[in-house]
Amino acid sequence: MERFSNPQRSNDVRPTQQAQNESFTEMADATAKKSGLVGKLLIISLIVVSIAVTAFVGTAIFNSEKGEASLVKKDQYQAVFLSDGQIYFGKVTDVQAEYLVLEDIYYLQVEQQVQPEREGAADETAEPKVSLAKLGNELHGPEDQMFISRLQVLFWENLKTEGQVTTAITEYVKSGGATAQPAEEDKTP
């Protein structure tokens, strides 16, 4: 019973509880300050990371466009294959994110017979005549430059100088603009 009746002892307990309460309050304040500091550091870190990611993505996009343009062999012709099945041949002069520019343009033209031949007059398995046409000779008279949407381009490739299309273009230019036909492969045994 002495424990409970001793006034000095009960006074000792109160300061200890007050000290504990004060130290708890100080710890809570320190934790709040630390969490505030941690929160600020977290926000700053997120901003720095987002800037770095944006810079990396921007650089990657810029370099990919620049990288593709460096693949164009300026002294050769290119073939550009479109999503609608059309193929254009010419010189790719500019490669952009949204379009590519093609100049000195040619395309394949298939000549089909308008009226059927009389019976027995021709072989029904005759292949259509394919020729190379120069852009600009059409009825609407387009300029010899085309801006092609990248959304329509399936792929493009550099052409060999000794290929059939390049040979036909060279012959077209030498002949002063007469219709060029891709060279036939030699089918003799």
GIPERA-V413678 format. One record per residue. N is the residue number from 0. RES is the residue in three letters. OMEGA is omega in whole degrees, 0 to 359 (999 if undefined). NEAR is the number of other ideal C-beta (glycine too) atoms within 12 Angstrom. Layout:
N RES OMEGA NEAR
N RES OMEGA NEAR
This chain:
0 MET 180 6
1 GLU 181 9
2 ARG 184 11
3 PHE 184 9
4 SER 181 9
5 ASN 182 12
6 PRO 181 12
7 GLN 181 12
8 ARG 180 15
9 SER 176 15
10 ASN 179 12
11 ASP 183 14
12 VAL 182 16
13 ARG 179 14
14 PRO 179 14
15 THR 178 14
16 GLN 178 14
17 GLN 179 14
18 ALA 178 14
19 GLN 178 14
20 ASN 179 14
21 GLU 180 14
22 SER 176 14
23 PHE 178 14
24 THR 178 14
25 GLU 178 14
26 MET 179 14
27 ALA 178 14
28 ASP 179 14
29 ALA 178 14
30 THR 179 14
31 ALA 179 14
32 LYS 179 14
33 LYS 180 14
34 SER 175 14
35 GLY 178 14
36 LEU 178 14
37 VAL 178 14
38 GLY 178 14
39 LYS 178 14
40 LEU 179 14
41 LEU 179 14
42 ILE 179 14
43 ILE 179 14
44 SER 179 14
45 LEU 179 14
46 ILE 180 14
47 VAL 180 14
48 VAL 180 14
49 SER 176 14
50 ILE 180 14
51 ALA 179 14
52 VAL 178 14
53 THR 179 14
54 ALA 180 14
55 PHE 180 14
56 VAL 178 14
57 GLY 178 15
58 THR 180 15
59 ALA 180 14
60 ILE 180 16
61 PHE 181 16
62 ASN 179 14
63 SER 177 18
64 GLU 180 22
65 LYS 180 17
66 GLY 180 14
67 GLU 179 22
68 ALA 180 22
69 SER 179 14
70 LEU 179 19
71 VAL 177 28
72 LYS 188 18
73 LYS 182 17
74 ASP 180 13
75 GLN 175 25
76 TYR 177 38
77 GLN 173 40
78 ALA 179 32
79 VAL 182 38
80 PHE 183 21
81 LEU 183 22
82 SER 179 15
83 ASP 179 14
84 GLY 180 12
85 GLN 177 23
86 ILE 176 32
87 TYR 177 41
88 PHE 179 40
89 GLY 180 34
90 LYS 174 32
91 VAL 184 39
92 THR 181 24
93 ASP 178 24
94 VAL 180 28
95 GLN 179 21
96 ALA 185 18
97 GLU 182 15
98 TYR 168 21
99 LEU 184 33
100 VAL 179 29
101 LEU 179 37
102 GLU 183 28
103 ASP 194 28
104 ILE 175 34
105 TYR 175 39
106 TYR 180 34
107 LEU 179 29
108 GLN 179 25
109 VAL 179 18
110 GLU 180 16
111 GLN 180 13
112 GLN 182 15
113 VAL 180 6
114 GLN 179 8
115 PRO 178 12
116 GLU 178 12
117 ARG 181 9
118 GLU 177 8
119 GLY 184 8
120 ALA 182 11
121 ALA 178 13
122 ASP 183 9
123 GLU 181 12
124 THR 180 6
125 ALA 180 13
126 GLU 178 14
127 PRO 181 12
128 LYS 180 16
129 VAL 178 22
130 SER 179 26
131 LEU 181 39
132 ALA 178 30
133 LYS 177 29
134 LEU 180 28
135 GLY 180 20
136 ASN 181 22
137 GLU 182 14
138 LEU 183 6
139 HIS 172 8
140 GLY 179 9
141 PRO 174 19
142 GLU 184 16
143 ASP 177 21
144 GLN 184 21
145 MET 174 30
146 PHE 186 23
147 ILE 178 32
148 SER 180 19
149 ARG 178 24
150 LEU 181 13
151 GLN 183 22
152 VAL 175 31
153 LEU 176 19
154 PHE 175 18
155 TRP 180 31
156 GLU 174 22
157 ASN 179 24
158 LEU 176 30
159 LYS 180 16
160 THR 180 15
161 GLU 179 13
162 GLY 183 22
163 GLN 182 25
164 VAL 180 34
165 THR 177 30
166 THR 179 24
167 ALA 177 32
168 ILE 179 37
169 THR 178 24
170 GLU 178 22
171 TYR 180 28
172 VAL 180 18
173 LYS 183 12
174 SER 178 15
175 GLY 175 10
176 GLY 175 16
177 ALA 183 16
178 THR 181 22
179 ALA 176 30
180 GLN 177 24
181 PRO 181 29
182 ALA 177 20
183 GLU 173 14
184 GLU 179 9
185 ASP 184 7
186 LYS 180 6
187 THR 182 5
188 PRO 999 3
